[in-house]
Amino acid sequence: MNDMVERWREGVESGDAHVAAEALADDVKLVSPLTDRFAFRGRNDVEELLTGVFEVFTGIRFAAELRQGDLVVLRARGTVGKLDLEETQFLDLERGLIRHVTIMMRPLPAITHLLRGLAPRVARRRGLRATSLLLGAASALPDTVVASGDRVFMPLADPARTRGGSIH
């Protein structure tokens, strides 16, 4: 049997949702880094999600891989617009196929930008035009707040700043 983790990596790095989905079990579950309200279940739903993800999260390259039995941890980097995004994927294998995917991401500005680009696409692909418009508008607010806070306020917490407020 071909290594399905390699197939997954190949699909993700090439931005090909169909190739990535070939590595998945039919009853795969993908836990989103953007919400804990639901998960994506089944190969078709995950492939549909990945199609949208690869339109927004681009240039993905894997930097590290750890394996222990049927658990694989992958570390990847890519961009969302002009923002760098890092992710860690936890893959649980069963009979060589990926049965469960949990994704963690950082930093927050890139995550909210991903949400802003991805949520409307997922709804639109499901034929939910009004929901797509609503999600686009609703996700714009946290993206704007986080982006401006990251530019304006987070530098105030920079460890390079002295207690007197100046940069040394």
C-alpha positions in Angstrom: 0.0 0.0 0.0 1.3 3.5 -0.8 1.9 5.8 2.1 -1.3 7.8 2.4 0.5 10.5 4.5 2.8 11.1 1.6 -0.3 11.3 -0.7 -1.9 13.8 1.7 1.3 15.9 1.8 1.4 15.8 -2.0 -2.2 17.0 -2.4 -1.9 19.7 0.3 1.4 21.1 -1.1 0.1 21.1 -4.7 -3.3 22.6 -3.6 -5.1 19.7 -5.1 -8.0 18.7 -2.8 -8.8 15.6 -4.8 -5.3 14.2 -4.4 -5.3 15.0 -0.7 -8.7 13.4 -0.3 -7.4 10.1 -1.8 -5.5 9.6 1.5 -8.7 9.9 3.6 -10.9 7.1 5.0 -14.5 7.3 3.8 -15.7 8.2 7.3 -12.9 10.7 8.0 -13.5 13.5 10.6 -11.7 16.8 10.3 -11.8 19.1 13.4 -11.6 22.7 12.3 -9.2 25.2 13.8 -11.8 27.9 13.3 -14.7 26.5 15.4 -15.6 23.8 17.8 -19.3 24.0 16.9 -19.0 21.2 14.3 -16.6 19.0 12.4 -16.4 18.1 8.7 -17.3 14.4 8.3 -16.8 12.1 5.3 -14.3 12.2 2.4 -16.6 14.3 0.2 -17.2 17.0 2.8 -13.5 17.3 3.6 -12.6 17.4 -0.1 -15.1 20.2 -0.6 -13.6 22.1 2.4 -10.1 21.6 1.2 -11.0 23.1 -2.2 -12.0 26.3 -0.5 -9.0 26.2 1.9 -6.6 25.9 -1.0 -8.1 29.0 -2.6 -7.3 31.1 0.5 -4.4 29.3 2.2 -1.7 29.1 -0.5 2.0 28.1 -0.9 1.7 25.4 1.8 4.9 23.6 2.5 5.6 21.0 5.1 8.5 21.6 7.4 8.5 18.7 9.8 6.9 15.3 10.4 6.8 13.1 13.5 5.3 9.6 13.5 4.5 7.3 16.4 2.5 4.3 15.5 -0.8 5.4 13.9 -0.3 9.1 14.9 1.4 11.5 12.5 2.1 15.1 13.3 2.9 17.5 10.5 4.0 21.1 10.6 3.3 23.3 7.7 3.6 27.0 6.6 1.9 29.0 3.9 0.3 32.3 3.4 -3.2 33.8 3.6 -3.1 36.9 1.5 0.1 38.6 2.6 0.1 37.0 6.0 2.2 34.0 7.0 0.3 31.1 8.6 1.7 28.1 10.5 -0.3 25.0 11.2 0.2 21.7 13.0 -1.9 18.8 11.8 -2.5 15.7 13.9 -3.4 12.8 11.7 -4.8 9.5 13.1 -4.4 6.6 10.8 -6.5 3.5 10.5 -5.4 0.7 8.1 -3.1 3.2 6.4 -5.8 5.8 5.7 -6.2 9.1 7.5 -9.3 8.7 9.7 -9.1 11.8 11.9 -7.5 15.2 11.3 -7.1 17.9 14.0 -5.6 21.2 12.9 -4.0 23.9 15.1 -2.9 27.3 13.6 -1.1 30.6 14.4 -0.9 33.6 14.5 -4.3 35.0 15.1 -4.3 37.7 12.4 -3.7 35.1 9.7 -6.4 32.8 11.2 -9.1 35.5 11.2 -8.1 36.4 7.6 -8.5 32.7 6.7 -11.9 32.7 8.3 -12.9 35.8 6.3 -11.9 34.2 3.0 -13.0 30.6 3.7 -16.4 30.8 5.5 -18.2 32.5 2.6 -16.6 30.0 0.1 -17.8 27.0 2.0 -21.3 28.3 2.2 -21.4 29.3 -1.5 -20.2 25.8 -2.5 -23.1 24.3 -0.6 -25.5 26.6 -2.5 -26.2 28.9 0.5 -25.8 32.3 -1.2 -27.5 34.4 1.6 -25.5 32.5 4.2 -22.3 33.2 2.2 -23.0 36.9 2.2 -23.8 36.9 6.0 -20.6 34.9 6.8 -18.5 37.3 4.7 -19.9 40.3 6.5 -19.7 38.7 10.0 -16.2 37.5 9.6 -15.0 40.9 8.3 -15.4 42.4 11.8 -13.1 40.1 13.8 -10.6 40.1 11.0 -10.5 43.9 11.0 -10.3 44.2 14.8 -7.6 41.6 15.1 -5.5 43.0 12.2 -5.7 46.5 13.6 -4.9 45.4 17.1 -2.0 43.4 15.9 -0.6 46.5 14.1 -1.4 49.1 16.7 -1.5 47.5 20.2 0.5 44.3 20.1 3.8 46.2 19.5 3.2 47.8 23.0 3.8 44.4 24.6 7.0 43.8 22.6 9.6 42.4 25.1 12.2 44.6 23.4 10.4 47.6 24.9 11.8 48.9 28.2 9.5 49.6 31.2 9.7 53.3 30.4 7.9 52.6 27.0 10.8 53.1 24.6 12.5 50.5 22.5 16.1 49.7 23.4 
